[in-house]
Amino acid sequence: MLQGCDIALGENYFDNRDRWNSMAKRVVYTGKIDEFFDYKFGDLEYKSLRFEEEKRSGDFQGNAVVNYGEASVPYTRITEHKHFTPERLSKLSSTICTREYPVKWSRGATPYYPIGDEKNNEIYRMYKEASEQESNVIFGGRLAEYKYYDMHQVVGSALQKARRELV
């Protein structure tokens, strides 16, 4: 599928935007839609995260992921990675747990979750309208579509966009 494509990992699209755009009839853009348009309608807001890892002996929580919604708990999730490979559980005497802490997002931080409030939805609407004028760019994914997606939803969205392109 990618035969003949000039692929480079770890490059910033915006550092060589003209070069990348000249290489194909269509570009699939999955980054932040507000960044694509140089924030001309304002910054979209996101929730960001900070992670802390801890190695422990034995088993910590008995599950791969436990979510915490209580205001008194400072983290929102603990992931115990060894439970993703249950066939190896009996061979592991220790475990790695990762706690996720919400942090205020600012430009330059990793944008994990879009904030779908009225203010941000209005800003996104303007970017969405601008994106529809870009005939050589396909905007897809949680950042370009400014949506919280579960995996099945993002796959569905990608398939829908592919069908439109192939017709």
BELRAUR-V468922 format. One record per residue. N is the residue number from 0. RES is the residue in three letters. SS is DSSP state (h for helix, s for strand, l for the rest). D_CENTER is the distance of its C-alpha to the mean C-alpha in whole Angstrom. Layout:
<<N & RES & SS & D_CENTER> <N & RES & SS & D_CENTER>>
This chain:
<<0 & MET & l & 24> <1 & LEU & l & 23> <2 & GLN & l & 26> <3 & GLY & l & 28> <4 & CYS & l & 24> <5 & ASP & l & 24> <6 & ILE & l & 21> <7 & ALA & l & 20> <8 & LEU & l & 17> <9 & GLY & l & 16> <10 & GLU & l & 17> <11 & ASN & l & 16> <12 & TYR & h & 16> <13 & PHE & h & 18> <14 & ASP & h & 21> <15 & ASN & h & 22> <16 & ARG & h & 21> <17 & ASP & h & 24> <18 & ARG & h & 25> <19 & TRP & h & 21> <20 & ASN & h & 22> <21 & SER & h & 26> <22 & MET & l & 25> <23 & ALA & l & 24> <24 & LYS & l & 25> <25 & ARG & l & 21> <26 & VAL & s & 18> <27 & VAL & s & 15> <28 & TYR & s & 13> <29 & THR & l & 9> <30 & GLY & l & 8> <31 & LYS & l & 9> <32 & ILE & h & 12> <33 & ASP & h & 14> <34 & GLU & h & 14> <35 & PHE & h & 15> <36 & PHE & l & 18> <37 & ASP & l & 19> <38 & TYR & l & 19> <39 & LYS & l & 22> <40 & PHE & l & 21> <41 & GLY & l & 20> <42 & ASP & l & 17> <43 & LEU & l & 14> <44 & GLU & l & 13> <45 & TYR & s & 11> <46 & LYS & s & 11> <47 & SER & s & 11> <48 & LEU & s & 12> <49 & ARG & s & 15> <50 & PHE & s & 16> <51 & GLU & s & 19> <52 & GLU & s & 21> <53 & GLU & s & 24> <54 & LYS & s & 26> <55 & ARG & s & 29> <56 & SER & s & 32> <57 & GLY & l & 32> <58 & ASP & l & 29> <59 & PHE & l & 28> <60 & GLN & l & 26> <61 & GLY & l & 27> <62 & ASN & l & 24> <63 & ALA & l & 20> <64 & VAL & s & 19> <65 & VAL & s & 20> <66 & ASN & s & 19> <67 & TYR & l & 21> <68 & GLY & l & 21> <69 & GLU & l & 25> <70 & ALA & l & 25> <71 & SER & l & 27> <72 & VAL & l & 24> <73 & PRO & l & 22> <74 & TYR & s & 19> <75 & THR & s & 17> <76 & ARG & s & 17> <77 & ILE & s & 19> <78 & THR & s & 18> <79 & GLU & s & 21> <80 & HIS & h & 20> <81 & LYS & h & 23> <82 & HIS & h & 23> <83 & PHE & h & 21> <84 & THR & l & 24> <85 & PRO & h & 27> <86 & GLU & h & 29> <87 & ARG & h & 29> <88 & LEU & h & 29> <89 & SER & h & 33> <90 & LYS & h & 33> <91 & LEU & l & 31> <92 & SER & l & 33> <93 & SER & s & 30> <94 & THR & s & 26> <95 & ILE & s & 23> <96 & CYS & s & 21> <97 & THR & s & 18> <98 & ARG & s & 18> <99 & GLU & s & 15> <100 & TYR & s & 17> <101 & PRO & s & 15> <102 & VAL & s & 16> <103 & LYS & s & 16> <104 & TRP & l & 14> <105 & SER & l & 15> <106 & ARG & l & 15> <107 & GLY & l & 14> <108 & ALA & l & 12> <109 & THR & l & 9> <110 & PRO & l & 7> <111 & TYR & l & 6> <112 & TYR & s & 7> <113 & PRO & s & 9> <114 & ILE & l & 13> <115 & GLY & l & 15> <116 & ASP & l & 18> <117 & GLU & h & 21> <118 & LYS & h & 21> <119 & ASN & h & 17> <120 & ASN & h & 18> <121 & GLU & h & 21> <122 & ILE & h & 19> <123 & TYR & h & 16> <124 & ARG & h & 19> <125 & MET & h & 21> <126 & TYR & h & 18> <127 & LYS & h & 18> <128 & GLU & h & 22> <129 & ALA & h & 21> <130 & SER & h & 19> <131 & GLU & l & 21> <132 & GLN & l & 24> <133 & GLU & l & 22> <134 & SER & l & 24> <135 & ASN & l & 22> <136 & VAL & s & 19> <137 & ILE & s & 16> <138 & PHE & s & 13> <139 & GLY & l & 11> <140 & GLY & l & 7> <141 & ARG & l & 6> <142 & LEU & l & 6> <143 & ALA & l & 9> <144 & GLU & l & 11> <145 & TYR & l & 10> <146 & LYS & l & 10> <147 & TYR & l & 9> <148 & TYR & l & 9> <149 & ASP & l & 10> <150 & MET & h & 10> <151 & HIS & h & 14> <152 & GLN & h & 13> <153 & VAL & h & 10> <154 & VAL & h & 13> <155 & GLY & h & 15> <156 & SER & h & 14> <157 & ALA & h & 14> <158 & LEU & h & 17> <159 & GLN & h & 19> <160 & LYS & h & 18> <161 & ALA & h & 19> <162 & ARG & h & 22> <163 & ARG & h & 23> <164 & GLU & h & 23> <165 & LEU & h & 25> <166 & VAL & l & 28>>
